[in-house]
């Protein structure tokens, strides 16, 4: 027995905004977002402010994670 369903555009957008669509690569950052990421990685933006930015633009977190060295 299998269950099939269609995910609406709204649901896909919600999953994307929550960062739950891991199979999708992050979109390229615009110049302003790229500068913001560079400042964060250099330690010029506190974590509390960064969380606010990531809430608005989840792709920032994906780019930050990809750019950080693995331990």
mmCIF file as Biopython writes it, N, C-alpha, C and O atoms, coordinates in Angstrom:
data_model
#
loop_
_atom_site.group_PDB
_atom_site.id
_atom_site.type_symbol
_atom_site.label_atom_id
_atom_site.label_alt_id
_atom_site.label_comp_id
_atom_site.label_asym_id
_atom_site.label_entity_id
_atom_site.label_seq_id
_atom_site.pdbx_PDB_ins_code
_atom_site.Cartn_x
_atom_site.Cartn_y
_atom_site.Cartn_z
_atom_site.occupancy
_atom_site.B_iso_or_equiv
_atom_site.auth_seq_id
_atom_site.auth_asym_id
_atom_site.pdbx_PDB_model_num
ATOM 1   N N  . UNK A ? 1  ? 0.846  -1.165 0.000  1.0 0.0 1  A 1 
ATOM 2   C CA . UNK A ? 1  ? 0.000  0.000  0.000  1.0 0.0 1  A 1 
ATOM 3   C C  . UNK A ? 1  ? 0.898  1.236  0.000  1.0 0.0 1  A 1 
ATOM 4   O O  . UNK A ? 1  ? 1.874  1.305  0.748  1.0 0.0 1  A 1 
ATOM 5   N N  . UNK A ? 2  ? 0.569  2.182  -0.822 1.0 0.0 2  A 1 
ATOM 6   C CA . UNK A ? 2  ? 1.343  3.418  -0.855 1.0 0.0 2  A 1 
ATOM 7   C C  . UNK A ? 2  ? 0.401  4.608  -0.787 1.0 0.0 2  A 1 
ATOM 8   O O  . UNK A ? 2  ? -0.750 4.546  -1.221 1.0 0.0 2  A 1 
ATOM 9   N N  . UNK A ? 3  ? 0.912  5.668  -0.242 1.0 0.0 3  A 1 
ATOM 10  C CA . UNK A ? 3  ? 0.145  6.901  -0.115 1.0 0.0 3  A 1 
ATOM 11  C C  . UNK A ? 3  ? 0.848  7.958  -0.951 1.0 0.0 3  A 1 
ATOM 12  O O  . UNK A ? 3  ? 2.055  8.162  -0.821 1.0 0.0 3  A 1 
ATOM 13  N N  . UNK A ? 4  ? 0.099  8.619  -1.797 1.0 0.0 4  A 1 
ATOM 14  C CA . UNK A ? 4  ? 0.656  9.669  -2.645 1.0 0.0 4  A 1 
ATOM 15  C C  . UNK A ? 4  ? -0.010 10.980 -2.290 1.0 0.0 4  A 1 
ATOM 16  O O  . UNK A ? 4  ? -1.213 11.034 -2.033 1.0 0.0 4  A 1 
ATOM 17  N N  . UNK A ? 5  ? 0.772  12.017 -2.280 1.0 0.0 5  A 1 
ATOM 18  C CA . UNK A ? 5  ? 0.209  13.335 -2.028 1.0 0.0 5  A 1 
ATOM 19  C C  . UNK A ? 5  ? 1.016  14.367 -2.794 1.0 0.0 5  A 1 
ATOM 20  O O  . UNK A ? 5  ? 2.154  14.115 -3.189 1.0 0.0 5  A 1 
ATOM 21  N N  . UNK A ? 6  ? 0.431  15.501 -2.995 1.0 0.0 6  A 1 
ATOM 22  C CA . UNK A ? 6  ? 1.081  16.601 -3.694 1.0 0.0 6  A 1 
ATOM 23  C C  . UNK A ? 6  ? 1.391  17.695 -2.683 1.0 0.0 6  A 1 
ATOM 24  O O  . UNK A ? 6  ? 0.533  18.106 -1.901 1.0 0.0 6  A 1 
ATOM 25  N N  . UNK A ? 7  ? 2.622  18.149 -2.716 1.0 0.0 7  A 1 
ATOM 26  C CA . UNK A ? 7  ? 3.022  19.233 -1.821 1.0 0.0 7  A 1 
ATOM 27  C C  . UNK A ? 7  ? 2.755  20.541 -2.549 1.0 0.0 7  A 1 
ATOM 28  O O  . UNK A ? 7  ? 3.285  20.775 -3.635 1.0 0.0 7  A 1 
ATOM 29  N N  . UNK A ? 8  ? 1.956  21.366 -1.964 1.0 0.0 8  A 1 
ATOM 30  C CA . UNK A ? 8  ? 1.627  22.645 -2.597 1.0 0.0 8  A 1 
ATOM 31  C C  . UNK A ? 8  ? 2.826  23.585 -2.573 1.0 0.0 8  A 1 
ATOM 32  O O  . UNK A ? 8  ? 3.776  23.378 -1.818 1.0 0.0 8  A 1 
ATOM 33  N N  . UNK A ? 9  ? 2.771  24.603 -3.393 1.0 0.0 9  A 1 
ATOM 34  C CA . UNK A ? 9  ? 3.847  25.605 -3.431 1.0 0.0 9  A 1 
ATOM 35  C C  . UNK A ? 9  ? 4.034  26.270 -2.065 1.0 0.0 9  A 1 
ATOM 36  O O  . UNK A ? 9  ? 5.159  26.550 -1.652 1.0 0.0 9  A 1 
ATOM 37  N N  . UNK A ? 10 ? 2.936  26.516 -1.378 1.0 0.0 10 A 1 
ATOM 38  C CA . UNK A ? 10 ? 3.020  27.132 -0.059 1.0 0.0 10 A 1 
ATOM 39  C C  . UNK A ? 10 ? 3.789  26.241 0.919  1.0 0.0 10 A 1 
ATOM 40  O O  . UNK A ? 10 ? 4.620  26.727 1.687  1.0 0.0 10 A 1 
ATOM 41  N N  . UNK A ? 11 ? 3.511  24.949 0.886  1.0 0.0 11 A 1 
ATOM 42  C CA . UNK A ? 11 ? 4.203  24.013 1.783  1.0 0.0 11 A 1 
ATOM 43  C C  . UNK A ? 11 ? 5.684  23.938 1.432  1.0 0.0 11 A 1 
ATOM 44  O O  . UNK A ? 11 ? 6.534  23.908 2.322  1.0 0.0 11 A 1 
ATOM 45  N N  . UNK A ? 12 ? 5.994  23.907 0.139  1.0 0.0 12 A 1 
ATOM 46  C CA . UNK A ? 12 ? 7.404  23.880 -0.282 1.0 0.0 12 A 1 
ATOM 47  C C  . UNK A ? 12 ? 8.126  25.133 0.189  1.0 0.0 12 A 1 
ATOM 48  O O  . UNK A ? 12 ? 9.261  25.063 0.662  1.0 0.0 12 A 1 
ATOM 49  N N  . UNK A ? 13 ? 7.461  26.290 0.059  1.0 0.0 13 A 1 
ATOM 50  C CA . UNK A ? 13 ? 8.065  27.540 0.524  1.0 0.0 13 A 1 
ATOM 51  C C  . UNK A ? 13 ? 8.292  27.516 2.027  1.0 0.0 13 A 1 
ATOM 52  O O  . UNK A ? 13 ? 9.315  28.000 2.512  1.0 0.0 13 A 1 
ATOM 53  N N  . UNK A ? 14 ? 7.343  26.956 2.763  1.0 0.0 14 A 1 
ATOM 54  C CA . UNK A ? 14 ? 7.486  26.860 4.216  1.0 0.0 14 A 1 
ATOM 55  C C  . UNK A ? 14 ? 8.668  25.967 4.580  1.0 0.0 14 A 1 
ATOM 56  O O  . UNK A ? 14 ? 9.483  26.331 5.427  1.0 0.0 14 A 1 
ATOM 57  N N  . UNK A ? 15 ? 8.765  24.808 3.948  1.0 0.0 15 A 1 
ATOM 58  C CA . UNK A ? 15 ? 9.891  23.912 4.211  1.0 0.0 15 A 1 
ATOM 59  C C  . UNK A ? 15 ? 11.210 24.593 3.865  1.0 0.0 15 A 1 
ATOM 60  O O  . UNK A ? 15 ? 12.201 24.446 4.581  1.0 0.0 15 A 1 
ATOM 61  N N  . UNK A ? 16 ? 11.215 25.330 2.773  1.0 0.0 16 A 1 
ATOM 62  C CA . UNK A ? 16 ? 12.435 26.029 2.368  1.0 0.0 16 A 1 
ATOM 63  C C  . UNK A ? 16 ? 12.810 27.106 3.380  1.0 0.0 16 A 1 
ATOM 64  O O  . UNK A ? 16 ? 13.978 27.241 3.743  1.0 0.0 16 A 1 
ATOM 65  N N  . UNK A ? 17 ? 11.823 27.872 3.835  1.0 0.0 17 A 1 
ATOM 66  C CA . UNK A ? 17 ? 12.124 28.940 4.779  1.0 0.0 17 A 1 
ATOM 67  C C  . UNK A ? 17 ? 12.598 28.398 6.125  1.0 0.0 17 A 1 
ATOM 68  O O  . UNK A ? 17 ? 13.337 29.075 6.840  1.0 0.0 17 A 1 
ATOM 69  N N  . UNK A ? 18 ? 12.181 27.186 6.472  1.0 0.0 18 A 1 
ATOM 70  C CA . UNK A ? 18 ? 12.624 26.559 7.720  1.0 0.0 18 A 1 
ATOM 71  C C  . UNK A ? 18 ? 13.939 25.801 7.553  1.0 0.0 18 A 1 
ATOM 72  O O  . UNK A ? 18 ? 14.504 25.302 8.526  1.0 0.0 18 A 1 
ATOM 73  N N  . UNK A ? 19 ? 14.420 25.719 6.316  1.0 0.0 19 A 1 
ATOM 74  C CA . UNK A ? 19 ? 15.674 25.017 6.060  1.0 0.0 19 A 1 
ATOM 75  C C  . UNK A ? 19 ? 15.534 23.512 6.075  1.0 0.0 19 A 1 
ATOM 76  O O  . UNK A ? 19 ? 16.509 22.800 6.318  1.0 0.0 19 A 1 
ATOM 77  N N  . UNK A ? 20 ? 14.335 23.019 5.818  1.0 0.0 20 A 1 
ATOM 78  C CA . UNK A ? 20 ? 14.096 21.583 5.875  1.0 0.0 20 A 1 
ATOM 79  C C  . UNK A ? 20 ? 14.162 20.909 4.514  1.0 0.0 20 A 1 
ATOM 80  O O  . UNK A ? 20 ? 13.904 19.710 4.414  1.0 0.0 20 A 1 
ATOM 81  N N  . UNK A ? 21 ? 14.496 21.634 3.484  1.0 0.0 21 A 1 
ATOM 82  C CA . UNK A ? 21 ? 14.602 21.059 2.141  1.0 0.0 21 A 1 
ATOM 83  C C  . UNK A ? 21 ? 16.074 20.899 1.778  1.0 0.0 21 A 1 
ATOM 84  O O  . UNK A ? 21 ? 16.588 21.598 0.905  1.0 0.0 21 A 1 
ATOM 85  N N  . UNK A ? 22 ? 16.734 19.985 2.449  1.0 0.0 22 A 1 
ATOM 86  C CA . UNK A ? 22 ? 18.185 19.826 2.340  1.0 0.0 22 A 1 
ATOM 87  C C  . UNK A ? 22 ? 18.642 19.428 0.950  1.0 0.0 22 A 1 
ATOM 88  O O  . UNK A ? 22 ? 19.805 19.642 0.606  1.0 0.0 22 A 1 
ATOM 89  N N  . UNK A ? 23 ? 17.765 18.856 0.144  1.0 0.0 23 A 1 
ATOM 90  C CA . UNK A ? 23 ? 18.187 18.436 -1.183 1.0 0.0 23 A 1 
ATOM 91  C C  . UNK A ? 23 ? 18.390 19.620 -2.124 1.0 0.0 23 A 1 
ATOM 92  O O  . UNK A ? 23 ? 19.021 19.467 -3.170 1.0 0.0 23 A 1 
ATOM 93  N N  . UNK A ? 24 ? 17.877 20.778 -1.782 1.0 0.0 24 A 1 
ATOM 94  C CA . UNK A ? 24 ? 18.006 21.961 -2.621 1.0 0.0 24 A 1 
ATOM 95  C C  . UNK A ? 24 ? 19.265 22.731 -2.226 1.0 0.0 24 A 1 
ATOM 96  O O  . UNK A ? 24 ? 19.469 23.049 -1.054 1.0 0.0 24 A 1 
ATOM 97  N N  . UNK A ? 25 ? 20.093 23.021 -3.205 1.0 0.0 25 A 1 
ATOM 98  C CA . UNK A ? 25 ? 21.309 23.783 -2.935 1.0 0.0 25 A 1 
ATOM 99  C C  . UNK A ? 25 ? 20.928 25.236 -2.641 1.0 0.0 25 A 1 
ATOM 100 O O  . UNK A ? 25 ? 19.944 25.741 -3.181 1.0 0.0 25 A 1 
ATOM 101 N N  . UNK A ? 26 ? 21.698 25.901 -1.797 1.0 0.0 26 A 1 
ATOM 102 C CA . UNK A ? 26 ? 21.374 27.300 -1.511 1.0 0.0 26 A 1 
ATOM 103 C C  . UNK A ? 26 ? 21.549 28.157 -2.761 1.0 0.0 26 A 1 
ATOM 104 O O  . UNK A ? 26 ? 22.444 27.927 -3.575 1.0 0.0 26 A 1 
ATOM 105 N N  . UNK A ? 27 ? 20.687 29.134 -2.889 1.0 0.0 27 A 1 
ATOM 106 C CA . UNK A ? 27 ? 20.778 30.038 -4.037 1.0 0.0 27 A 1 
ATOM 107 C C  . UNK A ? 27 ? 22.013 30.918 -3.871 1.0 0.0 27 A 1 
ATOM 108 O O  . UNK A ? 27 ? 22.481 31.114 -2.749 1.0 0.0 27 A 1 
ATOM 109 N N  . UNK A ? 28 ? 22.540 31.442 -4.954 1.0 0.0 28 A 1 
ATOM 110 C CA . UNK A ? 28 ? 23.675 32.370 -4.835 1.0 0.0 28 A 1 
ATOM 111 C C  . UNK A ? 28 ? 23.261 33.609 -4.045 1.0 0.0 28 A 1 
ATOM 112 O O  . UNK A ? 28 ? 22.126 34.075 -4.148 1.0 0.0 28 A 1 
ATOM 113 N N  . UNK A ? 29 ? 24.184 34.127 -3.266 1.0 0.0 29 A 1 
ATOM 114 C CA . UNK A ? 29 ? 23.907 35.324 -2.480 1.0 0.0 29 A 1 
ATOM 115 C C  . UNK A ? 29 ? 24.093 36.568 -3.335 1.0 0.0 29 A 1 
ATOM 116 O O  . UNK A ? 29 ? 24.928 36.607 -4.239 1.0 0.0 29 A 1 
ATOM 117 N N  . UNK A ? 30 ? 23.296 37.576 -3.028 1.0 0.0 30 A 1 
ATOM 118 C CA . UNK A ? 30 ? 23.503 38.855 -3.708 1.0 0.0 30 A 1 
ATOM 119 C C  . UNK A ? 30 ? 24.684 39.552 -3.026 1.0 0.0 30 A 1 
ATOM 120 O O  . UNK A ? 30 ? 25.128 39.090 -1.975 1.0 0.0 30 A 1 
ATOM 121 N N  . UNK A ? 31 ? 25.206 40.646 -3.587 1.0 0.0 31 A 1 
ATOM 122 C CA . UNK A ? 31 ? 26.394 41.301 -3.005 1.0 0.0 31 A 1 
ATOM 123 C C  . UNK A ? 31 ? 26.206 41.729 -1.542 1.0 0.0 31 A 1 
ATOM 124 O O  . UNK A ? 31 ? 27.135 41.606 -0.743 1.0 0.0 31 A 1 
ATOM 125 N N  . UNK A ? 32 ? 25.036 42.220 -1.189 1.0 0.0 32 A 1 
ATOM 126 C CA . UNK A ? 32 ? 24.792 42.640 0.193  1.0 0.0 32 A 1 
ATOM 127 C C  . UNK A ? 32 ? 24.817 41.443 1.140  1.0 0.0 32 A 1 
ATOM 128 O O  . UNK A ? 32 ? 25.406 41.519 2.219  1.0 0.0 32 A 1 
ATOM 129 N N  . UNK A ? 33 ? 24.187 40.345 0.748  1.0 0.0 33 A 1 
ATOM 130 C CA . UNK A ? 33 ? 24.181 39.134 1.581  1.0 0.0 33 A 1 
ATOM 131 C C  . UNK A ? 33 ? 25.580 38.550 1.682  1.0 0.0 33 A 1 
ATOM 132 O O  . UNK A ? 33 ? 25.968 38.048 2.738  1.0 0.0 33 A 1 
ATOM 133 N N  . UNK A ? 34 ? 26.342 38.609 0.597  1.0 0.0 34 A 1 
ATOM 134 C CA . UNK A ? 34 ? 27.708 38.098 0.613  1.0 0.0 34 A 1 
ATOM 135 C C  . UNK A ? 34 ? 28.581 38.902 1.586  1.0 0.0 34 A 1 
ATOM 136 O O  . UNK A ? 34 ? 29.386 38.329 2.320  1.0 0.0 34 A 1 
ATOM 137 N N  . UNK A ? 35 ? 28.416 40.221 1.586  1.0 0.0 35 A 1 
ATOM 138 C CA . UNK A ? 35 ? 29.160 41.070 2.527  1.0 0.0 35 A 1 
ATOM 139 C C  . UNK A ? 35 ? 28.762 40.749 3.965  1.0 0.0 35 A 1 
ATOM 140 O O  . UNK A ? 35 ? 29.613 40.692 4.852  1.0 0.0 35 A 1 
ATOM 141 N N  . UNK A ? 36 ? 27.476 40.542 4.189  1.0 0.0 36 A 1 
ATOM 142 C CA . UNK A ? 36 ? 26.981 40.180 5.514  1.0 0.0 36 A 1 
ATOM 143 C C  . UNK A ? 36 ? 27.614 38.864 5.977  1.0 0.0 36 A 1 
ATOM 144 O O  . UNK A ? 36 ? 28.036 38.746 7.128  1.0 0.0 36 A 1 
ATOM 145 N N  . UNK A ? 37 ? 27.678 37.891 5.090  1.0 0.0 37 A 1 
ATOM 146 C CA . UNK A ? 37 ? 28.291 36.598 5.415  1.0 0.0 37 A 1 
ATOM 147 C C  . UNK A ? 37 ? 29.771 36.771 5.734  1.0 0.0 37 A 1 
ATOM 148 O O  . UNK A ? 37 ? 30.270 36.202 6.705  1.0 0.0 37 A 1 
ATOM 149 N N  . UNK A ? 38 ? 30.470 37.552 4.925  1.0 0.0 38 A 1 
ATOM 150 C CA . UNK A ? 38 ? 31.895 37.789 5.177  1.0 0.0 38 A 1 
ATOM 151 C C  . UNK A ? 38 ? 32.111 38.438 6.539  1.0 0.0 38 A 1 
ATOM 152 O O  . UNK A ? 38 ? 33.030 38.064 7.267  1.0 0.0 38 A 1 
ATOM 153 N N  . UNK A ? 39 ? 31.271 39.407 6.883  1.0 0.0 39 A 1 
ATOM 154 C CA . UNK A ? 39 ? 31.382 40.076 8.189  1.0 0.0 39 A 1 
ATOM 155 C C  . UNK A ? 39 ? 31.110 39.103 9.328  1.0 0.0 39 A 1 
ATOM 156 O O  . UNK A ? 39 ? 31.796 39.134 10.350 1.0 0.0 39 A 1 
ATOM 157 N N  . UNK A ? 40 ? 30.120 38.245 9.162  1.0 0.0 40 A 1 
ATOM 158 C CA . UNK A ? 40 ? 29.812 37.250 10.191 1.0 0.0 40 A 1 
ATOM 159 C C  . UNK A ? 40 ? 30.975 36.280 10.379 1.0 0.0 40 A 1 
ATOM 160 O O  . UNK A ? 40 ? 31.386 36.008 11.507 1.0 0.0 40 A 1 
ATOM 161 N N  . UNK A ? 41 ? 31.497 35.766 9.283  1.0 0.0 41 A 1 
ATOM 162 C CA . UNK A ? 41 ? 32.598 34.800 9.369  1.0 0.0 41 A 1 
ATOM 163 C C  . UNK A ? 41 ? 33.862 35.436 9.954  1.0 0.0 41 A 1 
ATOM 164 O O  . UNK A ? 41 ? 34.689 34.745 10.548 1.0 0.0 41 A 1 
ATOM 165 N N  . UNK A ? 42 ? 34.006 36.740 9.788  1.0 0.0 42 A 1 
ATOM 166 C CA . UNK A ? 42 ? 35.163 37.445 10.356 1.0 0.0 42 A 1 
ATOM 167 C C  . UNK A ? 42 ? 34.945 37.809 11.821 1.0 0.0 42 A 1 
ATOM 168 O O  . UNK A ? 42 ? 35.852 38.335 12.467 1.0 0.0 42 A 1 
ATOM 169 N N  . UNK A ? 43 ? 33.751 37.535 12.355 1.0 0.0 43 A 1 
ATOM 170 C CA . UNK A ? 43 ? 33.484 37.792 13.761 1.0 0.0 43 A 1 
ATOM 171 C C  . UNK A ? 43 ? 32.959 39.178 14.067 1.0 0.0 43 A 1 
ATOM 172 O O  . UNK A ? 43 ? 32.952 39.595 15.226 1.0 0.0 43 A 1 
ATOM 173 N N  . UNK A ? 44 ? 32.518 39.900 13.045 1.0 0.0 44 A 1 
ATOM 174 C CA . UNK A ? 44 ? 32.043 41.269 13.251 1.0 0.0 44 A 1 
ATOM 175 C C  . UNK A ? 44 ? 30.546 41.356 13.552 1.0 0.0 44 A 1 
ATOM 176 O O  . UNK A ? 44 ? 30.044 42.434 13.871 1.0 0.0 44 A 1 
ATOM 177 N N  . UNK A ? 45 ? 29.835 40.243 13.455 1.0 0.0 45 A 1 
ATOM 178 C CA . UNK A ? 45 ? 28.391 40.226 13.724 1.0 0.0 45 A 1 
ATOM 179 C C  . UNK A ? 45 ? 28.134 39.238 14.857 1.0 0.0 45 A 1 
ATOM 180 O O  . UNK A ? 45 ? 28.506 38.070 14.747 1.0 0.0 45 A 1 
ATOM 181 N N  . UNK A ? 46 ? 27.506 39.685 15.946 1.0 0.0 46 A 1 
ATOM 182 C CA . UNK A ? 46 ? 27.220 38.775 17.067 1.0 0.0 46 A 1 
ATOM 183 C C  . UNK A ? 46 ? 26.191 37.709 16.677 1.0 0.0 46 A 1 
ATOM 184 O O  . UNK A ? 46 ? 25.378 37.906 15.774 1.0 0.0 46 A 1 
ATOM 185 N N  . UNK A ? 47 ? 26.252 36.583 17.380 1.0 0.0 47 A 1 
ATOM 186 C CA . UNK A ? 47 ? 25.358 35.460 17.100 1.0 0.0 47 A 1 
ATOM 187 C C  . UNK A ? 47 ? 23.880 35.853 17.162 1.0 0.0 47 A 1 
ATOM 188 O O  . UNK A ? 47 ? 23.083 35.393 16.344 1.0 0.0 47 A 1 
ATOM 189 N N  . UNK A ? 48 ? 23.513 36.695 18.121 1.0 0.0 48 A 1 
ATOM 190 C CA . UNK A ? 48 ? 22.103 37.081 18.258 1.0 0.0 48 A 1 
ATOM 191 C C  . UNK A ? 48 ? 21.616 37.819 17.008 1.0 0.0 48 A 1 
ATOM 192 O O  . UNK A ? 48 ? 20.500 37.579 16.548 1.0 0.0 48 A 1 
ATOM 193 N N  . UNK A ? 49 ? 22.432 38.701 16.462 1.0 0.0 49 A 1 
ATOM 194 C CA . UNK A ? 49 ? 22.060 39.408 15.235 1.0 0.0 49 A 1 
ATOM 195 C C  . UNK A ? 49 ? 22.063 38.458 14.045 1.0 0.0 49 A 1 
ATOM 196 O O  . UNK A ? 49 ? 21.205 38.552 13.167 1.0 0.0 49 A 1 
ATOM 197 N N  . UNK A ? 50 ? 23.030 37.542 14.015 1.0 0.0 50 A 1 
ATOM 198 C CA . UNK A ? 50 ? 23.115 36.580 12.914 1.0 0.0 50 A 1 
ATOM 199 C C  . UNK A ? 50 ? 21.860 35.714 12.861 1.0 0.0 50 A 1 
ATOM 200 O O  . UNK A ? 50 ? 21.346 35.439 11.777 1.0 0.0 50 A 1 
ATOM 201 N N  . UNK A ? 51 ? 21.368 35.288 14.003 1.0 0.0 51 A 1 
ATOM 202 C CA . UNK A ? 51 ? 20.133 34.470 14.038 1.0 0.0 51 A 1 
ATOM 203 C C  . UNK A ? 51 ? 18.959 35.227 13.436 1.0 0.0 51 A 1 
ATOM 204 O O  . UNK A ? 51 ? 18.111 34.629 12.773 1.0 0.0 51 A 1 
ATOM 205 N N  . UNK A ? 52 ? 18.901 36.527 13.658 1.0 0.0 52 A 1 
ATOM 206 C CA . UNK A ? 52 ? 17.838 37.334 13.053 1.0 0.0 52 A 1 
ATOM 207 C C  . UNK A ? 52 ? 17.968 37.349 11.532 1.0 0.0 52 A 1 
ATOM 208 O O  . UNK A ? 52 ? 16.977 37.204 10.818 1.0 0.0 52 A 1 
ATOM 209 N N  . UNK A ? 53 ? 19.193 37.526 11.042 1.0 0.0 53 A 1 
ATOM 210 C CA . UNK A ? 53 ? 19.416 37.519 9.592  1.0 0.0 53 A 1 
ATOM 211 C C  . UNK A ? 53 ? 19.058 36.158 8.997  1.0 0.0 53 A 1 
ATOM 212 O O  . UNK A ? 53 ? 18.425 36.087 7.944  1.0 0.0 53 A 1 
ATOM 213 N N  . UNK A ? 54 ? 19.461 35.085 9.667  1.0 0.0 54 A 1 
ATOM 214 C CA . UNK A ? 54 ? 19.199 33.735 9.166  1.0 0.0 54 A 1 
ATOM 215 C C  . UNK A ? 54 ? 17.702 33.433 9.175  1.0 0.0 54 A 1 
ATOM 216 O O  . UNK A ? 54 ? 17.209 32.724 8.299  1.0 0.0 54 A 1 
ATOM 217 N N  . UNK A ? 55 ? 16.983 33.962 10.150 1.0 0.0 55 A 1 
ATOM 218 C CA . UNK A ? 55 ? 15.534 33.773 10.187 1.0 0.0 55 A 1 
ATOM 219 C C  . UNK A ? 55 ? 14.902 34.359 8.927  1.0 0.0 55 A 1 
ATOM 220 O O  . UNK A ? 55 ? 13.995 33.765 8.343  1.0 0.0 55 A 1 
ATOM 221 N N  . UNK A ? 56 ? 15.384 35.518 8.518  1.0 0.0 56 A 1 
ATOM 222 C CA . UNK A ? 56 ? 14.852 36.180 7.324  1.0 0.0 56 A 1 
ATOM 223 C C  . UNK A ? 56 ? 15.360 35.545 6.030  1.0 0.0 56 A 1 
ATOM 224 O O  . UNK A ? 56 ? 14.637 35.505 5.034  1.0 0.0 56 A 1 
ATOM 225 N N  . UNK A ? 57 ? 16.598 35.049 6.039  1.0 0.0 57 A 1 
ATOM 226 C CA . UNK A ? 57 ? 17.221 34.488 4.835  1.0 0.0 57 A 1 
ATOM 227 C C  . UNK A ? 57 ? 17.951 33.194 5.201  1.0 0.0 57 A 1 
ATOM 228 O O  . UNK A ? 57 ? 19.150 33.221 5.477  1.0 0.0 57 A 1 
ATOM 229 N N  . UNK A ? 58 ? 17.234 32.055 5.204  1.0 0.0 58 A 1 
ATOM 230 C CA . UNK A ? 58 ? 17.853 30.783 5.601  1.0 0.0 58 A 1 
ATOM 231 C C  . UNK A ? 58 ? 19.067 30.379 4.761  1.0 0.0 58 A 1 
ATOM 232 O O  . UNK A ? 58 ? 19.924 29.638 5.242  1.0 0.0 58 A 1 
ATOM 233 N N  . UNK A ? 59 ? 19.154 30.849 3.524  1.0 0.0 59 A 1 
ATOM 234 C CA . UNK A ? 59 ? 20.308 30.499 2.697  1.0 0.0 59 A 1 
ATOM 235 C C  . UNK A ? 59 ? 21.616 31.010 3.291  1.0 0.0 59 A 1 
ATOM 236 O O  . UNK A ? 59 ? 22.677 30.446 3.022  1.0 0.0 59 A 1 
ATOM 237 N N  . UNK A ? 60 ? 21.556 32.066 4.093  1.0 0.0 60 A 1 
ATOM 238 C CA . UNK A ? 60 ? 22.773 32.564 4.739  1.0 0.0 60 A 1 
ATOM 239 C C  . UNK A ? 60 ? 23.395 31.493 5.625  1.0 0.0 60 A 1 
ATOM 240 O O  . UNK A ? 60 ? 24.615 31.330 5.641  1.0 0.0 60 A 1 
ATOM 241 N N  . UNK A ? 61 ? 22.570 30.767 6.358  1.0 0.0 61 A 1 
ATOM 242 C CA . UNK A ? 61 ? 23.086 29.710 7.238  1.0 0.0 61 A 1 
ATOM 243 C C  . UNK A ? 61 ? 23.728 28.589 6.433  1.0 0.0 61 A 1 
ATOM 244 O O  . UNK A ? 61 ? 24.757 28.042 6.832  1.0 0.0 61 A 1 
ATOM 245 N N  . UNK A ? 62 ? 23.128 28.250 5.309  1.0 0.0 62 A 1 
ATOM 246 C CA . UNK A ? 62 ? 23.698 27.189 4.464  1.0 0.0 62 A 1 
ATOM 247 C C  . UNK A ? 62 ? 25.054 27.606 3.905  1.0 0.0 62 A 1 
ATOM 248 O O  . UNK A ? 62 ? 25.988 26.805 3.868  1.0 0.0 62 A 1 
ATOM 249 N N  . UNK A ? 63 ? 25.160 28.841 3.477  1.0 0.0 63 A 1 
ATOM 250 C CA . UNK A ? 63 ? 26.434 29.330 2.956  1.0 0.0 63 A 1 
ATOM 251 C C  . UNK A ? 63 ? 27.477 29.406 4.070  1.0 0.0 63 A 1 
ATOM 252 O O  . UNK A ? 63 ? 28.638 29.062 3.850  1.0 0.0 63 A 1 
ATOM 253 N N  . UNK A ? 64 ? 27.081 29.849 5.255  1.0 0.0 64 A 1 
ATOM 254 C CA . UNK A ? 64 ? 28.014 29.921 6.383  1.0 0.0 64 A 1 
ATOM 255 C C  . UNK A ? 64 ? 28.517 28.533 6.752  1.0 0.0 64 A 1 
ATOM 256 O O  . UNK A ? 64 ? 29.707 28.342 7.003  1.0 0.0 64 A 1 
ATOM 257 N N  . UNK A ? 65 ? 27.613 27.576 6.782  1.0 0.0 65 A 1 
ATOM 258 C CA . UNK A ? 65 ? 28.000 26.201 7.117  1.0 0.0 65 A 1 
ATOM 259 C C  . UNK A ? 65 ? 28.965 25.641 6.079  1.0 0.0 65 A 1 
ATOM 260 O O  . UNK A ? 65 ? 29.925 24.954 6.428  1.0 0.0 65 A 1 
ATOM 261 N N  . UNK A ? 66 ? 28.716 25.929 4.816  1.0 0.0 66 A 1 
ATOM 262 C CA . UNK A ? 66 ? 29.591 25.434 3.750  1.0 0.0 66 A 1 
ATOM 263 C C  . UNK A ? 66 ? 30.969 26.088 3.794  1.0 0.0 66 A 1 
ATOM 264 O O  . UNK A ? 66 ? 31.957 25.469 3.400  1.0 0.0 66 A 1 
ATOM 265 N N  . UNK A ? 67 ? 31.047 27.317 4.264  1.0 0.0 67 A 1 
ATOM 266 C CA . UNK A ? 67 ? 32.313 28.042 4.289  1.0 0.0 67 A 1 
ATOM 267 C C  . UNK A ? 67 ? 33.143 27.799 5.538  1.0 0.0 67 A 1 
ATOM 268 O O  . UNK A ? 67 ? 34.345 28.061 5.543  1.0 0.0 67 A 1 
ATOM 269 N N  . UNK A ? 68 ? 32.522 27.307 6.583  1.0 0.0 68 A 1 
ATOM 270 C CA . UNK A ? 68 ? 33.272 27.060 7.823  1.0 0.0 68 A 1 
ATOM 271 C C  . UNK A ? 68 ? 34.120 25.800 7.675  1.0 0.0 68 A 1 
ATOM 272 O O  . UNK A ? 68 ? 33.692 24.823 7.061  1.0 0.0 68 A 1 
ATOM 273 N N  . UNK A ? 69 ? 35.314 25.830 8.238  1.0 0.0 69 A 1 
ATOM 274 C CA . UNK A ? 69 ? 36.160 24.621 8.184  1.0 0.0 69 A 1 
ATOM 275 C C  . UNK A ? 69 ? 35.554 23.506 9.038  1.0 0.0 69 A 1 
ATOM 276 O O  . UNK A ? 69 ? 34.994 23.752 10.107 1.0 0.0 69 A 1 
ATOM 277 N N  . UNK A ? 70 ? 35.678 22.291 8.543  1.0 0.0 70 A 1 
ATOM 278 C CA . UNK A ? 70 ? 35.179 21.134 9.302  1.0 0.0 70 A 1 
ATOM 279 C C  . UNK A ? 70 ? 36.160 20.788 10.405 1.0 0.0 70 A 1 
ATOM 280 O O  . UNK A ? 70 ? 37.372 20.937 10.250 1.0 0.0 70 A 1 
ATOM 281 N N  . UNK A ? 71 ? 35.617 20.322 11.525 1.0 0.0 71 A 1 
ATOM 282 C CA . UNK A ? 71 ? 36.492 19.962 12.655 1.0 0.0 71 A 1 
ATOM 283 C C  . UNK A ? 71 ? 36.689 18.481 12.679 1.0 0.0 71 A 1 
ATOM 284 O O  . UNK A ? 71 ? 37.392 17.966 13.549 1.0 0.0 71 A 1 
#
